Amino acid sequence: MVRDHDHGRAVASLEYEAHPSAEQCLRDLCHQVAAGEIVAVAAEHRTGPLAVGDVSVVVAVSAVHRGEALRAVSELIDAIKSAVPIWKLQHFADGTDEWVGCR
């Protein structure tokens, strides 16, 4: 969810932008996680303007055992944050803004 703070600064809203390859990258990561006892994997990351409290990313995993599903969720969300070309523009309450995730 969109938090109302980041590193001690009040966040008013944010925007996500995605490279055209982001959807395929997300799909590939889901396929990589879906192995062994993992039955199904789904992930969705929103783009565009979002308000504080809005859902920004959803990850769902079905597995034979709960522990494997929780491990896969954690692995997938970390992979999404590090590998999917999605960038965040945070708008702070003081009127400044900052791009995050640009590489």
Gaussian input, Z-matrix of N, CA and C with variables (Angstrom, degrees):
# hf/3-21g

backbone

0 1
 N
 C     1     B1
 C     2     B2     1     A1
 N     3     B3     2     A2     1     D1
 C     4     B4     3     A3     2     D2
 C     5     B5     4     A4     3     D3
 N     6     B6     5     A5     4     D4
 C     7     B7     6     A6     5     D5
 C     8     B8     7     A7     6     D6
 N     9     B9     8     A8     7     D7
 C    10    B10     9     A9     8     D8
 C    11    B11    10    A10     9     D9
 N    12    B12    11    A11    10    D10
 C    13    B13    12    A12    11    D11
 C    14    B14    13    A13    12    D12
 N    15    B15    14    A14    13    D13
 C    16    B16    15    A15    14    D14
 C    17    B17    16    A16    15    D15
 N    18    B18    17    A17    16    D16
 C    19    B19    18    A18    17    D17
 C    20    B20    19    A19    18    D18
 N    21    B21    20    A20    19    D19
 C    22    B22    21    A21    20    D20
 C    23    B23    22    A22    21    D21
 N    24    B24    23    A23    22    D22
 C    25    B25    24    A24    23    D23
 C    26    B26    25    A25    24    D24
 N    27    B27    26    A26    25    D25
 C    28    B28    27    A27    26    D26
 C    29    B29    28    A28    27    D27
 N    30    B30    29    A29    28    D28
 C    31    B31    30    A30    29    D29
 C    32    B32    31    A31    30    D30
 N    33    B33    32    A32    31    D31
 C    34    B34    33    A33    32    D32
 C    35    B35    34    A34    33    D33
 N    36    B36    35    A35    34    D34
 C    37    B37    36    A36    35    D35
 C    38    B38    37    A37    36    D36
 N    39    B39    38    A38    37    D37
 C    40    B40    39    A39    38    D38
 C    41    B41    40    A40    39    D39
 N    42    B42    41    A41    40    D40
 C    43    B43    42    A42    41    D41
 C    44    B44    43    A43    42    D42
 N    45    B45    44    A44    43    D43
 C    46    B46    45    A45    44    D44
 C    47    B47    46    A46    45    D45
 N    48    B48    47    A47    46    D46
 C    49    B49    48    A48    47    D47
 C    50    B50    49    A49    48    D48
 N    51    B51    50    A50    49    D49
 C    52    B52    51    A51    50    D50
 C    53    B53    52    A52    51    D51
 N    54    B54    53    A53    52    D52
 C    55    B55    54    A54    53    D53
 C    56    B56    55    A55    54    D54
 N    57    B57    56    A56    55    D55
 C    58    B58    57    A57    56    D56
 C    59    B59    58    A58    57    D57
 N    60    B60    59    A59    58    D58
 C    61    B61    60    A60    59    D59
 C    62    B62    61    A61    60    D60
 N    63    B63    62    A62    61    D61
 C    64    B64    63    A63    62    D62
 C    65    B65    64    A64    63    D63
 N    66    B66    65    A65    64    D64
 C    67    B67    66    A66    65    D65
 C    68    B68    67    A67    66    D66
 N    69    B69    68    A68    67    D67
 C    70    B70    69    A69    68    D68
 C    71    B71    70    A70    69    D69
 N    72    B72    71    A71    70    D70
 C    73    B73    72    A72    71    D71
 C    74    B74    73    A73    72    D72
 N    75    B75    74    A74    73    D73
 C    76    B76    75    A75    74    D74
 C    77    B77    76    A76    75    D75
 N    78    B78    77    A77    76    D76
 C    79    B79    78    A78    77    D77
 C    80    B80    79    A79    78    D78
 N    81    B81    80    A80    79    D79
 C    82    B82    81    A81    80    D80
 C    83    B83    82    A82    81    D81
 N    84    B84    83    A83    82    D82
 C    85    B85    84    A84    83    D83
 C    86    B86    85    A85    84    D84
 N    87    B87    86    A86    85    D85
 C    88    B88    87    A87    86    D86
 C    89    B89    88    A88    87    D87
 N    90    B90    89    A89    88    D88
 C    91    B91    90    A90    89    D89
 C    92    B92    91    A91    90    D90
 N    93    B93    92    A92    91    D91
 C    94    B94    93    A93    92    D92
 C    95    B95    94    A94    93    D93
 N    96    B96    95    A95    94    D94
 C    97    B97    96    A96    95    D95
 C    98    B98    97    A97    96    D96
 N    99    B99    98    A98    97    D97
 C   100   B100    99    A99    98    D98
 C   101   B101   100   A100    99    D99
 N   102   B102   101   A101   100   D100
 C   103   B103   102   A102   101   D101
 C   104   B104   103   A103   102   D102
 N   105   B105   104   A104   103   D103
 C   106   B106   105   A105   104   D104
 C   107   B107   106   A106   105   D105
 N   108   B108   107   A107   106   D106
 C   109   B109   108   A108   107   D107
 C   110   B110   109   A109   108   D108
 N   111   B111   110   A110   109   D109
 C   112   B112   111   A111   110   D110
 C   113   B113   112   A112   111   D111
 N   114   B114   113   A113   112   D112
 C   115   B115   114   A114   113   D113
 C   116   B116   115   A115   114   D114
 N   117   B117   116   A116   115   D115
 C   118   B118   117   A117   116   D116
 C   119   B119   118   A118   117   D117
 N   120   B120   119   A119   118   D118
 C   121   B121   120   A120   119   D119
 C   122   B122   121   A121   120   D120
 N   123   B123   122   A122   121   D121
 C   124   B124   123   A123   122   D122
 C   125   B125   124   A124   123   D123
 N   126   B126   125   A125   124   D124
 C   127   B127   126   A126   125   D125
 C   128   B128   127   A127   126   D126
 N   129   B129   128   A128   127   D127
 C   130   B130   129   A129   128   D128
 C   131   B131   130   A130   129   D129
 N   132   B132   131   A131   130   D130
 C   133   B133   132   A132   131   D131
 C   134   B134   133   A133   132   D132
 N   135   B135   134   A134   133   D133
 C   136   B136   135   A135   134   D134
 C   137   B137   136   A136   135   D135
 N   138   B138   137   A137   136   D136
 C   139   B139   138   A138   137   D137
 C   140   B140   139   A139   138   D138
 N   141   B141   140   A140   139   D139
 C   142   B142   141   A141   140   D140
 C   143   B143   142   A142   141   D141
 N   144   B144   143   A143   142   D142
 C   145   B145   144   A144   143   D143
 C   146   B146   145   A145   144   D144
 N   147   B147   146   A146   145   D145
 C   148   B148   147   A147   146   D146
 C   149   B149   148   A148   147   D147
 N   150   B150   149   A149   148   D148
 C   151   B151   150   A150   149   D149
 C   152   B152   151   A151   150   D150
 N   153   B153   152   A152   151   D151
 C   154   B154   153   A153   152   D152
 C   155   B155   154   A154   153   D153
 N   156   B156   155   A155   154   D154
 C   157   B157   156   A156   155   D155
 C   158   B158   157   A157   156   D156
 N   159   B159   158   A158   157   D157
 C   160   B160   159   A159   158   D158
 C   161   B161   160   A160   159   D159
 N   162   B162   161   A161   160   D160
 C   163   B163   162   A162   161   D161
 C   164   B164   163   A163   162   D162
 N   165   B165   164   A164   163   D163
 C   166   B166   165   A165   164   D164
 C   167   B167   166   A166   165   D165
 N   168   B168   167   A167   166   D166
 C   169   B169   168   A168   167   D167
 C   170   B170   169   A169   168   D168
 N   171   B171   170   A170   169   D169
 C   172   B172   171   A171   170   D170
 C   173   B173   172   A172   171   D171
 N   174   B174   173   A173   172   D172
 C   175   B175   174   A174   173   D173
 C   176   B176   175   A175   174   D174
 N   177   B177   176   A176   175   D175
 C   178   B178   177   A177   176   D176
 C   179   B179   178   A178   177   D177
 N   180   B180   179   A179   178   D178
 C   181   B181   180   A180   179   D179
 C   182   B182   181   A181   180   D180
 N   183   B183   182   A182   181   D181
 C   184   B184   183   A183   182   D182
 C   185   B185   184   A184   183   D183
 N   186   B186   185   A185   184   D184
 C   187   B187   186   A186   185   D185
 C   188   B188   187   A187   186   D186
 N   189   B189   188   A188   187   D187
 C   190   B190   189   A189   188   D188
 C   191   B191   190   A190   189   D189
 N   192   B192   191   A191   190   D190
 C   193   B193   192   A192   191   D191
 C   194   B194   193   A193   192   D192
 N   195   B195   194   A194   193   D193
 C   196   B196   195   A195   194   D194
 C   197   B197   196   A196   195   D195
 N   198   B198   197   A197   196   D196
 C   199   B199   198   A198   197   D197
 C   200   B200   199   A199   198   D198
 N   201   B201   200   A200   199   D199
 C   202   B202   201   A201   200   D200
 C   203   B203   202   A202   201   D201
 N   204   B204   203   A203   202   D202
 C   205   B205   204   A204   203   D203
 C   206   B206   205   A205   204   D204
 N   207   B207   206   A206   205   D205
 C   208   B208   207   A207   206   D206
 C   209   B209   208   A208   207   D207
 N   210   B210   209   A209   208   D208
 C   211   B211   210   A210   209   D209
 C   212   B212   211   A211   210   D210
 N   213   B213   212   A212   211   D211
 C   214   B214   213   A213   212   D212
 C   215   B215   214   A214   213   D213
 N   216   B216   215   A215   214   D214
 C   217   B217   216   A216   215   D215
 C   218   B218   217   A217   216   D216
 N   219   B219   218   A218   217   D217
 C   220   B220   219   A219   218   D218
 C   221   B221   220   A220   219   D219
 N   222   B222   221   A221   220   D220
 C   223   B223   222   A222   221   D221
 C   224   B224   223   A223   222   D222
 N   225   B225   224   A224   223   D223
 C   226   B226   225   A225   224   D224
 C   227   B227   226   A226   225   D225
 N   228   B228   227   A227   226   D226
 C   229   B229   228   A228   227   D227
 C   230   B230   229   A229   228   D228
 N   231   B231   230   A230   229   D229
 C   232   B232   231   A231   230   D230
 C   233   B233   232   A232   231   D231
 N   234   B234   233   A233   232   D232
 C   235   B235   234   A234   233   D233
 C   236   B236   235   A235   234   D234
 N   237   B237   236   A236   235   D235
 C   238   B238   237   A237   236   D236
 C   239   B239   238   A238   237   D237
 N   240   B240   239   A239   238   D238
 C   241   B241   240   A240   239   D239
 C   242   B242   241   A241   240   D240
 N   243   B243   242   A242   241   D241
 C   244   B244   243   A243   242   D242
 C   245   B245   244   A244   243   D243
 N   246   B246   245   A245   244   D244
 C   247   B247   246   A246   245   D245
 C   248   B248   247   A247   246   D246
 N   249   B249   248   A248   247   D247
 C   250   B250   249   A249   248   D248
 C   251   B251   250   A250   249   D249
 N   252   B252   251   A251   250   D250
 C   253   B253   252   A252   251   D251
 C   254   B254   253   A253   252   D252
 N   255   B255   254   A254   253   D253
 C   256   B256   255   A255   254   D254
 C   257   B257   256   A256   255   D255
 N   258   B258   257   A257   256   D256
 C   259   B259   258   A258   257   D257
 C   260   B260   259   A259   258   D258
 N   261   B261   260   A260   259   D259
 C   262   B262   261   A261   260   D260
 C   263   B263   262   A262   261   D261
 N   264   B264   263   A263   262   D262
 C   265   B265   264   A264   263   D263
 C   266   B266   265   A265   264   D264
 N   267   B267   266   A266   265   D265
 C   268   B268   267   A267   266   D266
 C   269   B269   268   A268   267   D267
 N   270   B270   269   A269   268   D268
 C   271   B271   270   A270   269   D269
 C   272   B272   271   A271   270   D270
 N   273   B273   272   A272   271   D271
 C   274   B274   273   A273   272   D272
 C   275   B275   274   A274   273   D273
 N   276   B276   275   A275   274   D274
 C   277   B277   276   A276   275   D275
 C   278   B278   277   A277   276   D276
 N   279   B279   278   A278   277   D277
 C   280   B280   279   A279   278   D278
 C   281   B281   280   A280   279   D279
 N   282   B282   281   A281   280   D280
 C   283   B283   282   A282   281   D281
 C   284   B284   283   A283   282   D282
 N   285   B285   284   A284   283   D283
 C   286   B286   285   A285   284   D284
 C   287   B287   286   A286   285   D285
 N   288   B288   287   A287   286   D286
 C   289   B289   288   A288   287   D287
 C   290   B290   289   A289   288   D288
 N   291   B291   290   A290   289   D289
 C   292   B292   291   A291   290   D290
 C   293   B293   292   A292   291   D291
 N   294   B294   293   A293   292   D292
 C   295   B295   294   A294   293   D293
 C   296   B296   295   A295   294   D294
 N   297   B297   296   A296   295   D295
 C   298   B298   297   A297   296   D296
 C   299   B299   298   A298   297   D297
 N   300   B300   299   A299   298   D298
 C   301   B301   300   A300   299   D299
 C   302   B302   301   A301   300   D300
 N   303   B303   302   A302   301   D301
 C   304   B304   303   A303   302   D302
 C   305   B305   304   A304   303   D303
 N   306   B306   305   A305   304   D304
 C   307   B307   306   A306   305   D305
 C   308   B308   307   A307   306   D306

   B1=1.4530
   B2=1.5247
   B3=1.3015
   B4=1.4599
   B5=1.5206
   B6=1.3332
   B7=1.4642
   B8=1.5250
   B9=1.3293
   B10=1.4665
   B11=1.5266
   B12=1.3510
   B13=1.4637
   B14=1.5303
   B15=1.3078
   B16=1.4561
   B17=1.5168
   B18=1.3200
   B19=1.4621
   B20=1.5368
   B21=1.3273
   B22=1.4528
   B23=1.5201
   B24=1.3171
   B25=1.4663
   B26=1.5285
   B27=1.3218
   B28=1.4660
   B29=1.5290
   B30=1.3138
   B31=1.4656
   B32=1.5249
   B33=1.3340
   B34=1.4645
   B35=1.5271
   B36=1.3351
   B37=1.4607
   B38=1.5239
   B39=1.3259
   B40=1.4536
   B41=1.5113
   B42=1.3193
   B43=1.4602
   B44=1.5197
   B45=1.3333
   B46=1.4585
   B47=1.5140
   B48=1.3307
   B49=1.4607
   B50=1.5134
   B51=1.3216
   B52=1.4573
   B53=1.5169
   B54=1.3103
   B55=1.4603
   B56=1.5306
   B57=1.3297
   B58=1.4679
   B59=1.5336
   B60=1.3084
   B61=1.4725
   B62=1.5276
   B63=1.3261
   B64=1.4691
   B65=1.5278
   B66=1.3115
   B67=1.4716
   B68=1.5273
   B69=1.3246
   B70=1.4648
   B71=1.5308
   B72=1.2998
   B73=1.4620
   B74=1.5315
   B75=1.3161
   B76=1.4642
   B77=1.5333
   B78=1.3280
   B79=1.4640
   B80=1.5363
   B81=1.3372
   B82=1.4693
   B83=1.5264
   B84=1.3295
   B85=1.4639
   B86=1.5241
   B87=1.3209
   B88=1.4710
   B89=1.5259
   B90=1.3300
   B91=1.4680
   B92=1.5284
   B93=1.3302
   B94=1.4603
   B95=1.5273
   B96=1.3243
   B97=1.4651
   B98=1.5292
   B99=1.3287
   B100=1.4652
   B101=1.5297
   B102=1.3262
   B103=1.4670
   B104=1.5221
   B105=1.3005
   B106=1.4631
   B107=1.5100
   B108=1.3281
   B109=1.4590
   B110=1.5274
   B111=1.3278
   B112=1.4586
   B113=1.5246
   B114=1.3108
   B115=1.4653
   B116=1.5283
   B117=1.3358
   B118=1.4667
   B119=1.5234
   B120=1.3406
   B121=1.4644
   B122=1.5213
   B123=1.3197
   B124=1.4668
   B125=1.5207
   B126=1.3309
   B127=1.4645
   B128=1.5181
   B129=1.3185
   B130=1.4676
   B131=1.5167
   B132=1.3336
   B133=1.4681
   B134=1.5196
   B135=1.3067
   B136=1.4669
   B137=1.5149
   B138=1.3136
   B139=1.4549
   B140=1.5161
   B141=1.3408
   B142=1.4539
   B143=1.5152
   B144=1.3452
   B145=1.4678
   B146=1.5312
   B147=1.3316
   B148=1.4596
   B149=1.5230
   B150=1.3125
   B151=1.4619
   B152=1.5269
   B153=1.3051
   B154=1.4562
   B155=1.5313
   B156=1.3279
   B157=1.4611
   B158=1.5143
   B159=1.3413
   B160=1.4667
   B161=1.5293
   B162=1.3092
   B163=1.4627
   B164=1.5176
   B165=1.3390
   B166=1.4604
   B167=1.5227
   B168=1.3145
   B169=1.4686
   B170=1.5241
   B171=1.3464
   B172=1.4615
   B173=1.5190
   B174=1.3373
   B175=1.4528
   B176=1.5259
   B177=1.3279
   B178=1.4645
   B179=1.5229
   B180=1.3219
   B181=1.4623
   B182=1.5219
   B183=1.3135
   B184=1.4522
   B185=1.5224
   B186=1.3282
   B187=1.4601
   B188=1.5179
   B189=1.3155
   B190=1.4576
   B191=1.5285
   B192=1.3425
   B193=1.4603
   B194=1.5265
   B195=1.3190
   B196=1.4644
   B197=1.5310
   B198=1.3219
   B199=1.4601
   B200=1.5162
   B201=1.3131
   B202=1.4715
   B203=1.5258
   B204=1.3269
   B205=1.4686
   B206=1.5225
   B207=1.3310
   B208=1.4621
   B209=1.5257
   B210=1.3278
   B211=1.4579
   B212=1.5185
   B213=1.3377
   B214=1.4575
   B215=1.5282
   B216=1.3323
   B217=1.4675
   B218=1.5213
   B219=1.3205
   B220=1.4580
   B221=1.5293
   B222=1.3055
   B223=1.4688
   B224=1.5284
   B225=1.3217
   B226=1.4589
   B227=1.5219
   B228=1.3188
   B229=1.4631
   B230=1.5260
   B231=1.3307
   B232=1.4654
   B233=1.5271
   B234=1.3266
   B235=1.4690
   B236=1.5250
   B237=1.3193
   B238=1.4659
   B239=1.5194
   B240=1.3224
   B241=1.4695
   B242=1.5247
   B243=1.3254
   B244=1.4595
   B245=1.5306
   B246=1.3351
   B247=1.4639
   B248=1.5305
   B249=1.3168
   B250=1.4662
   B251=1.5297
   B252=1.3334
   B253=1.4714
   B254=1.5296
   B255=1.3283
   B256=1.4601
   B257=1.5162
   B258=1.3322
   B259=1.4656
   B260=1.5197
   B261=1.3200
   B262=1.4623
   B263=1.5292
   B264=1.3202
   B265=1.4597
   B266=1.5203
   B267=1.3415
   B268=1.4590
   B269=1.5197
   B270=1.3204
   B271=1.4621
   B272=1.5253
   B273=1.3298
   B274=1.4574
   B275=1.5240
   B276=1.3225
   B277=1.4638
   B278=1.5254
   B279=1.3312
   B280=1.4725
   B281=1.5288
   B282=1.3450
   B283=1.4657
   B284=1.5184
   B285=1.3196
   B286=1.4697
   B287=1.5215
   B288=1.3311
   B289=1.4539
   B290=1.5150
   B291=1.3303
   B292=1.4575
   B293=1.5271
   B294=1.3445
   B295=1.4695
   B296=1.5229
   B297=1.3299
   B298=1.4599
   B299=1.5161
   B300=1.3336
   B301=1.4611
   B302=1.5013
   B303=1.3063
   B304=1.4605
   B305=1.5183
   B306=1.3173
   B307=1.4596
   B308=1.4977
   A1=109.23
   A2=115.29
   A3=120.36
   A4=107.96
   A5=115.14
   A6=120.79
   A7=110.17
   A8=115.50
   A9=121.27
   A10=111.84
   A11=115.88
   A12=120.05
   A13=109.86
   A14=115.79
   A15=121.79
   A16=108.14
   A17=116.14
   A18=122.24
   A19=111.72
   A20=116.15
   A21=121.08
   A22=115.40
   A23=117.88
   A24=121.43
   A25=109.81
   A26=116.63
   A27=121.66
   A28=109.98
   A29=116.53
   A30=122.87
   A31=108.73
   A32=116.68
   A33=121.63
   A34=111.02
   A35=117.37
   A36=123.08
   A37=107.85
   A38=115.99
   A39=119.32
   A40=110.24
   A41=114.49
   A42=122.19
   A43=108.10
   A44=115.95
   A45=120.96
   A46=108.67
   A47=115.45
   A48=122.21
   A49=107.95
   A50=116.51
   A51=121.11
   A52=110.93
   A53=115.41
   A54=122.14
   A55=107.13
   A56=118.77
   A57=120.06
   A58=114.30
   A59=118.09
   A60=121.12
   A61=113.12
   A62=118.30
   A63=121.55
   A64=112.58
   A65=117.30
   A66=119.65
   A67=111.18
   A68=117.25
   A69=120.23
   A70=110.79
   A71=116.83
   A72=121.50
   A73=110.18
   A74=116.57
   A75=121.59
   A76=110.31
   A77=116.26
   A78=121.07
   A79=110.62
   A80=116.78
   A81=120.76
   A82=111.27
   A83=117.37
   A84=120.30
   A85=111.09
   A86=117.42
   A87=120.82
   A88=110.53
   A89=117.06
   A90=120.67
   A91=111.05
   A92=117.13
   A93=120.70
   A94=111.62
   A95=116.52
   A96=120.95
   A97=110.83
   A98=117.12
   A99=121.78
   A100=110.28
   A101=115.94
   A102=121.42
   A103=108.56
   A104=115.77
   A105=120.57
   A106=112.12
   A107=116.47
   A108=121.27
   A109=113.20
   A110=117.42
   A111=121.24
   A112=107.86
   A113=116.41
   A114=121.83
   A115=111.77
   A116=117.16
   A117=121.06
   A118=109.55
   A119=115.06
   A120=121.53
   A121=108.57
   A122=116.32
   A123=121.03
   A124=108.36
   A125=115.71
   A126=120.32
   A127=108.76
   A128=115.12
   A129=121.77
   A130=107.79
   A131=116.29
   A132=121.41
   A133=107.40
   A134=116.67
   A135=120.93
   A136=110.91
   A137=115.34
   A138=122.77
   A139=107.99
   A140=114.72
   A141=119.86
   A142=110.90
   A143=116.18
   A144=120.47
   A145=111.90
   A146=115.63
   A147=121.79
   A148=109.12
   A149=115.94
   A150=121.87
   A151=109.63
   A152=116.49
   A153=121.36
   A154=107.83
   A155=115.92
   A156=121.59
   A157=114.32
   A158=117.80
   A159=120.44
   A160=110.24
   A161=116.04
   A162=121.97
   A163=108.27
   A164=116.77
   A165=120.25
   A166=112.49
   A167=117.24
   A168=120.43
   A169=109.43
   A170=114.60
   A171=121.24
   A172=107.76
   A173=115.61
   A174=121.94
   A175=107.27
   A176=116.52
   A177=121.21
   A178=109.37
   A179=115.86
   A180=121.27
   A181=108.41
   A182=115.52
   A183=121.81
   A184=107.18
   A185=116.30
   A186=120.34
   A187=110.40
   A188=115.10
   A189=121.20
   A190=110.20
   A191=116.48
   A192=121.45
   A193=110.68
   A194=116.17
   A195=123.00
   A196=112.51
   A197=117.41
   A198=120.85
   A199=112.32
   A200=116.60
   A201=120.67
   A202=110.94
   A203=116.88
   A204=120.40
   A205=110.60
   A206=117.24
   A207=120.34
   A208=111.84
   A209=117.69
   A210=121.47
   A211=110.32
   A212=116.50
   A213=121.02
   A214=111.50
   A215=117.59
   A216=121.06
   A217=109.93
   A218=116.57
   A219=120.94
   A220=111.23
   A221=116.53
   A222=121.82
   A223=111.09
   A224=116.23
   A225=120.28
   A226=112.25
   A227=118.45
   A228=119.87
   A229=109.97
   A230=118.02
   A231=120.51
   A232=110.85
   A233=116.77
   A234=121.07
   A235=111.23
   A236=117.37
   A237=121.38
   A238=109.81
   A239=116.24
   A240=120.42
   A241=112.15
   A242=117.37
   A243=119.08
   A244=114.10
   A245=119.02
   A246=119.82
   A247=116.10
   A248=118.26
   A249=119.82
   A250=109.04
   A251=116.92
   A252=119.76
   A253=112.83
   A254=114.50
   A255=123.12
   A256=107.05
   A257=115.98
   A258=121.44
   A259=109.97
   A260=115.41
   A261=121.69
   A262=109.82
   A263=116.01
   A264=122.39
   A265=106.71
   A266=115.98
   A267=121.18
   A268=109.73
   A269=115.47
   A270=122.11
   A271=106.72
   A272=115.57
   A273=120.34
   A274=111.14
   A275=115.22
   A276=121.68
   A277=112.28
   A278=117.84
   A279=120.69
   A280=112.84
   A281=117.15
   A282=121.28
   A283=114.19
   A284=118.77
   A285=121.29
   A286=109.36
   A287=116.27
   A288=120.47
   A289=109.84
   A290=115.53
   A291=121.52
   A292=109.47
   A293=115.76
   A294=121.15
   A295=108.25
   A296=115.77
   A297=123.08
   A298=108.23
   A299=116.52
   A300=120.56
   A301=114.57
   A302=118.51
   A303=120.89
   A304=108.47
   A305=115.94
   A306=120.11
   A307=110.11
   D1=154.10
   D2=177.06
   D3=-71.73
   D4=119.46
   D5=-179.75
   D6=-82.53
   D7=159.19
   D8=178.35
   D9=-90.77
   D10=8.74
   D11=-179.08
   D12=-152.73
   D13=156.87
   D14=172.92
   D15=-154.47
   D16=119.78
   D17=-179.18
   D18=50.78
   D19=44.83
   D20=175.84
   D21=80.56
   D22=4.02
   D23=179.87
   D24=-110.02
   D25=141.09
   D26=179.73
   D27=-75.35
   D28=126.18
   D29=178.98
   D30=-98.39
   D31=129.26
   D32=178.90
   D33=-91.28
   D34=-39.86
   D35=179.77
   D36=-168.94
   D37=176.65
   D38=174.81
   D39=-153.01
   D40=168.32
   D41=177.13
   D42=-134.37
   D43=140.75
   D44=174.17
   D45=-111.40
   D46=137.93
   D47=171.89
   D48=-122.83
   D49=143.20
   D50=-178.01
   D51=-125.66
   D52=141.47
   D53=172.38
   D54=-68.33
   D55=151.33
   D56=178.93
   D57=-56.64
   D58=-23.58
   D59=179.94
   D60=-83.82
   D61=-3.85
   D62=-174.18
   D63=-60.50
   D64=-41.64
   D65=-178.27
   D66=-63.11
   D67=-44.25
   D68=178.84
   D69=-66.45
   D70=-38.86
   D71=177.83
   D72=-61.47
   D73=-43.65
   D74=178.02
   D75=-62.38
   D76=-43.91
   D77=178.47
   D78=-61.64
   D79=-43.25
   D80=179.87
   D81=-62.69
   D82=-41.93
   D83=178.75
   D84=-62.83
   D85=-40.20
   D86=177.79
   D87=-61.79
   D88=-41.82
   D89=178.86
   D90=-65.18
   D91=-37.24
   D92=179.59
   D93=-65.31
   D94=-36.72
   D95=-178.95
   D96=-75.62
   D97=-29.75
   D98=-176.61
   D99=-77.24
   D100=86.71
   D101=179.19
   D102=-150.65
   D103=163.17
   D104=177.31
   D105=61.14
   D106=-121.99
   D107=-176.49
   D108=-86.01
   D109=2.47
   D110=177.18
   D111=-80.08
   D112=124.19
   D113=-175.65
   D114=-90.20
   D115=-44.98
   D116=-177.60
   D117=-151.16
   D118=149.17
   D119=-179.51
   D120=-138.60
   D121=138.69
   D122=175.52
   D123=-144.07
   D124=145.45
   D125=177.41
   D126=-149.91
   D127=143.54
   D128=178.84
   D129=-141.84
   D130=132.44
   D131=177.29
   D132=-122.71
   D133=125.57
   D134=-178.60
   D135=-76.65
   D136=157.62
   D137=172.91
   D138=-129.97
   D139=168.33
   D140=-179.30
   D141=90.93
   D142=-172.09
   D143=-177.50
   D144=-73.95
   D145=138.59
   D146=177.90
   D147=-134.16
   D148=147.03
   D149=178.16
   D150=-98.13
   D151=161.66
   D152=174.50
   D153=-55.37
   D154=132.44
   D155=-179.05
   D156=95.98
   D157=-17.45
   D158=177.66
   D159=-69.18
   D160=151.19
   D161=175.71
   D162=-80.53
   D163=128.58
   D164=-178.99
   D165=-103.46
   D166=-35.00
   D167=179.51
   D168=-143.85
   D169=141.55
   D170=177.62
   D171=-128.72
   D172=132.90
   D173=177.44
   D174=-128.80
   D175=132.80
   D176=178.19
   D177=-132.33
   D178=136.14
   D179=-179.85
   D180=-136.08
   D181=135.20
   D182=173.06
   D183=-113.77
   D184=135.20
   D185=-177.83
   D186=-146.47
   D187=165.45
   D188=177.80
   D189=-63.15
   D190=-37.80
   D191=-179.69
   D192=-126.78
   D193=143.36
   D194=-177.98
   D195=-56.22
   D196=-43.65
   D197=-178.49
   D198=-58.75
   D199=-42.10
   D200=178.41
   D201=-65.89
   D202=-38.67
   D203=178.88
   D204=-64.56
   D205=-44.86
   D206=-179.91
   D207=-65.28
   D208=-39.39
   D209=176.33
   D210=-61.84
   D211=-43.29
   D212=-179.02
   D213=-65.85
   D214=-39.14
   D215=176.89
   D216=-59.94
   D217=-47.86
   D218=-179.63
   D219=-62.22
   D220=-44.45
   D221=178.92
   D222=-61.91
   D223=-43.36
   D224=-177.60
   D225=-68.24
   D226=-43.59
   D227=-178.98
   D228=-65.44
   D229=-37.58
   D230=176.15
   D231=-63.99
   D232=-42.04
   D233=179.33
   D234=-65.30
   D235=-39.80
   D236=178.38
   D237=-60.87
   D238=-47.68
   D239=-177.93
   D240=-63.89
   D241=-31.78
   D242=-176.01
   D243=-94.95
   D244=-23.63
   D245=-170.24
   D246=-117.19
   D247=-25.50
   D248=-175.76
   D249=-83.13
   D250=128.30
   D251=-177.50
   D252=-75.22
   D253=77.40
   D254=175.93
   D255=-126.39
   D256=130.96
   D257=-176.08
   D258=-117.82
   D259=145.54
   D260=-175.32
   D261=-116.01
   D262=129.27
   D263=172.38
   D264=-106.75
   D265=109.85
   D266=179.26
   D267=-91.27
   D268=132.17
   D269=174.61
   D270=-105.09
   D271=119.51
   D272=-177.34
   D273=-91.55
   D274=157.54
   D275=-178.50
   D276=-62.23
   D277=-24.08
   D278=-179.71
   D279=-83.35
   D280=4.84
   D281=177.17
   D282=93.52
   D283=-7.00
   D284=177.68
   D285=-88.93
   D286=168.70
   D287=175.36
   D288=-142.65
   D289=168.53
   D290=-175.53
   D291=-154.98
   D292=132.43
   D293=172.78
   D294=-83.86
   D295=138.36
   D296=179.31
   D297=-127.50
   D298=138.26
   D299=175.70
   D300=89.02
   D301=3.85
   D302=177.90
   D303=-75.27
   D304=125.53
   D305=177.93
   D306=-133.26

